[in-house]
Amino acid sequence: MPPKQRAVAARYQPDQRGLLASAYSGLTSPDNATVVRSVLVFGAAVAFLHSSFSELLLPA
């Protein structure tokens, strides 16, 4: 007969870091790199199109 295995319940331990530290580690996580990069590129494009530099795109 195989030995009996006792199930050990894992306790939930809340994150001890603060809000800013958790946000920073979430933004710099390799899993979120593509999403963060996409949001930054979109923001840069909106800022460019809203600025006076967007007149460079108009035909002469």
FINU-322451 format. One line per field, with one value per atom (N, C-alpha, C, CB): residue number from 1; x, y, z; atom name. Coordinates in nm, 4 decimals, decimal comma, padded with zeros to 6 digits. Glycine has a CB too. Layout:
BEGIN
k = [NUM_...]
x = [X_...]
y = [Y_...]
z = [Z_...]
a = [CA_...]
// end
This chain:
BEGIN
k = [1_1_1_1_2_2_2_2_3_3_3_3_4_4_4_4_5_5_5_5_6_6_6_6_7_7_7_7_8_8_8_8_9_9_9_9_10_10_10_10_11_11_11_11_12_12_12_12_13_13_13_13_14_14_14_14_15_15_15_15_16_16_16_16_17_17_17_17_18_18_18_18_19_19_19_19_20_20_20_20_21_21_21_21_22_22_22_22_23_23_23_23_24_24_24_24_25_25_25_25_26_26_26_26_27_27_27_27_28_28_28_28_29_29_29_29_30_30_30_30_31_31_31_31_32_32_32_32_33_33_33_33_34_34_34_34_35_35_35_35_36_36_36_36_37_37_37_37_38_38_38_38_39_39_39_39_40_40_40_40_41_41_41_41_42_42_42_42_43_43_43_43_44_44_44_44_45_45_45_45_46_46_46_46_47_47_47_47_48_48_48_48_49_49_49_49_50_50_50_50_51_51_51_51_52_52_52_52_53_53_53_53_54_54_54_54_55_55_55_55_56_56_56_56_57_57_57_57_58_58_58_58_59_59_59_59_60_60_60_60]
x = [00,0826_00,0000_00,0881_-00,0945_00,0523_00,1329_00,1081_00,1001_00,2059_00,1879_00,0838_00,3232_00,0157_-00,0851_-00,0162_-00,1806_-00,0685_-00,0132_-00,1059_00,0073_-00,0457_-00,1239_-00,1265_-00,0668_-00,2441_-00,2580_-00,2304_-00,3991_-00,1429_-00,1088_-00,1686_00,0462_-00,2525_-00,3159_-00,2171_-00,4461_-00,2004_-00,1123_-00,1863_-00,0623_-00,1223_-00,1840_-00,1592_-00,1306_-00,2584_-00,2456_-00,1660_-00,3843_-00,0603_00,0193_00,0078_00,1688_-00,0521_-00,0683_00,0670_-00,1559_00,0672_00,1885_00,2277_00,1692_00,3495_00,3941_00,4444_00,5031_00,4549_00,5044_00,3934_00,5607_00,4329_00,3369_00,2759_00,4033_00,1874_00,1164_00,2119_00,0075_00,2997_00,3921_00,4921_00,4665_00,5409_00,6354_00,5682_00,6932_00,4440_00,3716_00,3446_00,2399_00,3075_00,2822_00,4104_00,2235_00,5212_00,6479_00,6915_00,7557_00,6791_00,7196_00,6253_00,7221_00,4999_00,4073_00,4386_00,2653_00,4764_00,5088_00,6401_00,5141_00,7349_00,8654_00,8745_00,9733_00,7657_00,7649_00,7803_00,6347_00,8605_00,8751_00,7440_00,9801_00,6521_00,5241_00,4404_00,4462_00,4576_00,3766_00,4496_00,3316_00,5652_00,6479_00,5774_00,7801_00,5085_00,4443_00,3270_00,3962_00,2529_00,1390_00,1887_00,0521_00,2907_00,3448_00,4030_00,4524_00,4743_00,5325_00,4230_00,6221_00,3163_00,2060_00,1390_00,1029_00,1175_00,0552_00,1461_00,0243_00,2763_00,3696_00,3747_00,5093_00,3755_00,3770_00,2479_00,3978_00,1350_00,0077_00,0057_-00,1081_00,0537_00,0589_00,1497_00,1055_00,2630_00,3537_00,2900_00,4861_00,2166_00,1499_00,0407_00,0904_-00,0360_-00,1411_-00,0785_-00,2302_00,0295_00,0965_00,1532_00,2085_00,2089_00,2634_00,1527_00,3395_00,0430_-00,0659_-00,1362_-00,1664_-00,1302_-00,1919_-00,1009_-00,2286_00,0269_00,1219_00,1272_00,2623_00,2038_00,2197_00,3078_00,2791_00,3790_00,4615_00,3771_00,5543_00,2508_00,1653_00,1414_00,0316_00,1691_00,1555_00,2591_00,1682_00,3632_00,4625_00,4036_00,5827_00,2946_00,2323_00,1423_00,1527_00,1045_00,0148_00,0890_-00,0460_00,0227_00,0893_00,1062_00,0081_00,2087_00,2401_00,1533_00,3791]
y = [-00,1172_00,0000_00,1250_-00,0010_00,2235_00,3461_00,4245_00,4337_00,5019_00,5806_00,6912_00,6422_00,7240_00,8292_00,9647_00,8253_01,0470_01,1812_01,2815_01,2161_01,3680_01,4686_01,5964_01,4954_01,6500_01,7730_01,8926_01,7832_01,9787_02,0987_02,2175_02,1141_02,2920_02,4087_02,5250_02,4473_02,5854_02,7011_02,8246_02,7202_02,8999_03,0215_03,1362_03,0556_03,2192_03,3385_03,4434_03,3936_03,4912_03,5968_03,7197_03,5529_03,8252_03,9453_04,0068_04,0478_04,0797_04,1463_04,2540_04,2071_04,2495_04,3421_04,4742_04,2778_04,4817_04,6044_04,7082_04,5761_04,8310_04,9399_04,9456_05,0728_05,0394_05,0545_05,0912_05,1604_05,1868_05,2292_05,1196_05,3552_05,0484_04,9399_04,8271_04,8854_04,7972_04,6938_04,7374_04,6605_04,8640_04,9153_04,9150_05,0573_04,9554_04,9575_04,8176_05,0227_04,7223_04,5858_04,5266_04,4967_04,5667_04,5199_04,5786_04,5538_04,7068_04,7704_04,7213_04,9199_04,6875_04,6432_04,4920_04,6906_04,4230_04,2777_04,2394_04,2179_04,1394_04,0963_04,0457_03,9869_03,9995_03,9517_04,0656_03,8799_04,1862_04,3001_04,3935_04,3774_04,3539_04,4437_04,4862_04,3767_04,3969_04,4331_04,5282_04,3072_04,5078_04,5956_04,7355_04,5374_04,7431_04,8727_04,9453_04,8552_04,8744_04,9349_04,9859_04,8337_04,9111_04,9533_05,0796_04,8415_05,0866_05,2055_05,3266_05,1822_05,3088_05,4209_05,4702_05,3801_05,3788_05,4184_05,4895_05,2959_05,4396_05,5050_05,6452_05,4216_05,6609_05,7923_05,8885_05,7795_05,8389_05,9238_05,9657_05,8508_05,8758_05,9087_06,0129_05,7825_05,9989_06,0970_06,2323_06,0495_06,2333_06,3593_06,4244_06,3358_06,3462_06,4009_06,4588_06,2928_06,3864_06,4347_06,5557_06,3240_06,5727_06,6874_06,8102_06,6524_06,7908_06,9015_06,9728_06,8507_07,0793_07,1532_07,0776_07,2912_06,9779_06,8983_06,8151_06,8065_06,7970_06,7179_06,7897_06,6879_06,9200_06,9920_06,9464_07,1416_06,8799_06,8265_06,7168_06,7725_06,6565_06,5487_06,6004_06,4601_06,7298_06,7856_06,8069_06,9178_06,7796_06,8040_06,9535_06,7408_06,9870_07,1280_07,1915_07,1431]
z = [00,0000_00,0000_00,0000_00,1203_-00,0829_-00,0831_00,0454_-00,2073_00,0866_00,2092_00,1869_00,2548_00,2924_00,2833_00,2734_00,4054_00,1839_00,1682_00,2345_00,0185_00,3066_00,3756_00,2926_00,5164_00,2662_00,1891_00,2791_00,1260_00,2311_00,3059_00,2323_00,3227_00,2995_00,2387_00,2380_00,3145_00,1220_00,1114_00,1596_-00,0342_00,2434_00,2945_00,1988_00,4341_00,1839_00,1011_00,1764_00,0608_00,1142_00,1743_00,0850_00,1925_00,1361_00,0546_00,0203_00,1274_-00,0888_-00,1336_-00,0332_-00,2743_00,0144_00,1175_00,0590_00,2005_-00,0724_-00,1339_-00,1415_-00,2739_-00,1614_-00,1722_-00,3114_-00,1386_-00,3305_-00,4565_-00,5699_-00,4433_-00,5466_-00,6520_-00,6869_-00,6092_-00,5888_-00,6155_-00,6943_-00,4833_-00,6617_-00,7353_-00,8789_-00,6646_-00,8972_-01,0318_-01,1144_-01,0253_-01,0538_-01,1260_-01,1666_-01,0412_-01,0765_-01,1107_-01,2155_-00,9845_-01,2142_-01,3174_-01,4535_-01,2793_-01,4567_-01,5845_-01,6423_-01,5678_-01,5574_-01,6060_-01,6217_-01,5125_-01,5987_-01,6132_-01,7605_-01,5549_-01,7925_-01,9325_-01,9936_-01,9418_-01,9095_-01,9616_-02,0185_-01,8522_-01,9664_-02,0085_-02,1042_-01,8881_-02,1528_-02,2338_-02,3619_-02,2679_-02,4296_-02,5564_-02,5339_-02,6296_-02,4266_-02,3980_-02,3616_-02,2831_-02,2776_-02,2364_-02,3570_-02,1267_-02,4424_-02,5618_-02,6554_-02,6350_-02,6715_-02,7582_-02,7056_-02,7712_-02,5760_-02,5165_-02,5334_-02,3664_-02,5167_-02,5330_-02,6770_-02,4880_-02,7737_-02,9147_-02,9515_-03,0053_-02,9022_-02,9290_-02,8693_-02,8734_-02,7472_-02,6846_-02,7600_-02,5417_-02,8076_-02,8850_-03,0172_-02,9111_-03,0815_-03,2077_-03,1863_-03,2713_-03,0802_-03,0514_-03,0195_-02,9336_-02,9437_-02,9108_-03,0362_-02,8082_-03,1266_-03,2512_-03,3373_-03,3290_-03,3517_-03,4365_-03,3767_-03,4598_-03,2478_-03,1830_-03,1846_-03,0404_-03,2092_-03,2043_-03,3397_-03,1643_-03,3444_-03,4699_-03,5692_-03,4425_-03,5237_-03,6160_-03,7118_-03,5373_-03,6808_-03,7693_-03,9019_-03,7012_-03,9082_-04,0338_-04,1362_-04,0098_-04,0921_-04,1850_-04,2734_-04,1081_-04,2288_-04,3047_-04,4161_-04,2123_-04,4104_-04,5111_-04,6421_-04,4623_-04,7549_-04,8846_-04,9078_-05,0014_-04,9798_-05,0037_-05,1049_-05,0457]
a = [N_CA_C_CB_N_CA_C_CB_N_CA_C_CB_N_CA_C_CB_N_CA_C_CB_N_CA_C_CB_N_CA_C_CB_N_CA_C_CB_N_CA_C_CB_N_CA_C_CB_N_CA_C_CB_N_CA_C_CB_N_CA_C_CB_N_CA_C_CB_N_CA_C_CB_N_CA_C_CB_N_CA_C_CB_N_CA_C_CB_N_CA_C_CB_N_CA_C_CB_N_CA_C_CB_N_CA_C_CB_N_CA_C_CB_N_CA_C_CB_N_CA_C_CB_N_CA_C_CB_N_CA_C_CB_N_CA_C_CB_N_CA_C_CB_N_CA_C_CB_N_CA_C_CB_N_CA_C_CB_N_CA_C_CB_N_CA_C_CB_N_CA_C_CB_N_CA_C_CB_N_CA_C_CB_N_CA_C_CB_N_CA_C_CB_N_CA_C_CB_N_CA_C_CB_N_CA_C_CB_N_CA_C_CB_N_CA_C_CB_N_CA_C_CB_N_CA_C_CB_N_CA_C_CB_N_CA_C_CB_N_CA_C_CB_N_CA_C_CB_N_CA_C_CB_N_CA_C_CB_N_CA_C_CB_N_CA_C_CB_N_CA_C_CB_N_CA_C_CB_N_CA_C_CB_N_CA_C_CB_N_CA_C_CB_N_CA_C_CB]
// end
